[in-house]
Amino acid sequence: MKYIADYIVVGTGLTGSVIARLLKDAGKDVLMLEKREHVGGNVHDQKHESGVLMHTYGPHYFRTHSNRIWEFVNRFSNFYSFKAIIKAKVTSGLENWPIAANYIQKHVGEHWEPEFTGTPLNFEQAALSLMPRKVYELFIKEYNEKQWGVKATELSADLCKRFNVRADNNPYLTPGHAFQGLPLQGYHQLMLNMIHGIPYQLDVDFLKNRDKVQARKLLIYTGPIDAFFDYEFGRLAYRGQRRETVFHENQKLAQPCVQVNTPMHIDGSQIRRIEWKHLQNPSSPNTTKGTLITTETPFSPDNPDQFEYPFPDSPNQTLFRRYHMAYKKLNNIMICGRLGEYRYYDMDQVIARAIYLAEKLL
C-alpha cells in the first residue's frame, strides 16, 4: 500500500495532530500515519476493567497561561476544573510538592542562605543555589537519581528549571496558571475530535515503510530524530516509566491526592503512585467500590514507543546537535515534537510550538 498526500504527518501525538488540524483547516491535503493502535500518542486514556478512567502513559494535568491555547483545546472538548495537588513522602511524612514555605521554616528556619553561589555547572549545584541542603537531599537529590539513573552531579543544571521553592503554602502544583482542567470526555476523545475529518492510518511504522510514503510537499516527522537517521551517529538516551496498575477492591481511597512522590531510595526504585479516582469529574463521580493505583518506576528503554524523557546531560545534547545539523541539510522534511527536537515539553508548550510551526508553513 502506498501512502500519498501533499502533507504527510508521522505521529498522531499532540505535535502532529495540532499541525495536521491547522493544515486541514487551511484546506491542505493531509494524511497522518501512526505506529500504535490508537491515535494521540502519549495523550491517551482508557477505562480500566473496574470502570475507573486512567491515563495510559502517566498523569496528564492540563494547564496553561494562554487564552489562545485554552480556546484551541476547547474546540475539541469541554473541560472540567481540576488543579493537581501532589505530595512527597519524606521522613516527616507527606509534604507538599513543590516545597512549601512552612516546611522550610519548620525544618530549616526562616533565615537561610543558598549553599551554592555562582554559575552552577551541574544539577546539584543548581538545586543548592535554590534551596537549603536538607530540602535538596530529602525532596530532590534521590528522586532525580531514581528518575535518571545517574548521580545528581552528572545531570544538567537546566533540569532545575522544572521546579521551584514556594514563598507561600499554596498546595496546588501550578497555582499561577489561569486555565487548568481535564477534558470532559477524556483525552482519547479529545484527540479523536482534534483530527476529525483528517485521513489517518494506524499500525503503520513509517521507518519500516519509507519507500511507500510519498509526501508531495512536506513530510512532518514527530518520532525520534536519531531513529530517523538510523542511529548514524549513535543513540540518544531516554528514560521511560514501567507502570504497574493494581485495583484495591476494599479501599475507597488510599492516598490524599492524585499523586504521591516517593523521592527517597529507602522507599524503593519507584518514584510515584497515581490514584486515578482523584481525577474524576466532581459532577459525575465514579461509584466503583475500590480504588485504582498505578506505580511508576523509571528505566532506560530501547523501544522508541517507551521513550518519554530526553536525557538531560551534556553528551546527549552534543549528540542531538549532530543530528539536528544533519536534519537541516534535508529538503521537504520537518522534524519536530518532543522526540524530534529532543526536548521535554508540557502539553501547552507542545501546542504552542505546533501552532507556531504550522503557521510558518502556512
ABEGO torsion letter per residue (X at the ends): XBBBBABBBBEABAAAAAAAAAAAAAGBBBBBBBABABBGEABBBBBBAAGBBBBAAEBBBBBBABAAAAAAAAAABBBBBBBBBBBBBBAAEBBBOBBBAAAAAAAAEABBBBABBEBBABAAAAAAAABBAAAAAAAAAAAAAAAAGBBAAABBAAAAAABBBBABABABABAABABBEBBAAEAAAAAAAAABGBBBBBGBBAAAAAAABBBAABBBBABBAAAAAGGAAEBBBBBBBBBBBBBBAABABABABABBBBABAAAEABABBBBAAAABBAABBBABBEBBBBBBBBBBBABAAABABBBBBAAAAAAAAAAAAAAAABBGBBBBEAAAAGBBBBAAAAAAAAAAAAAAAX
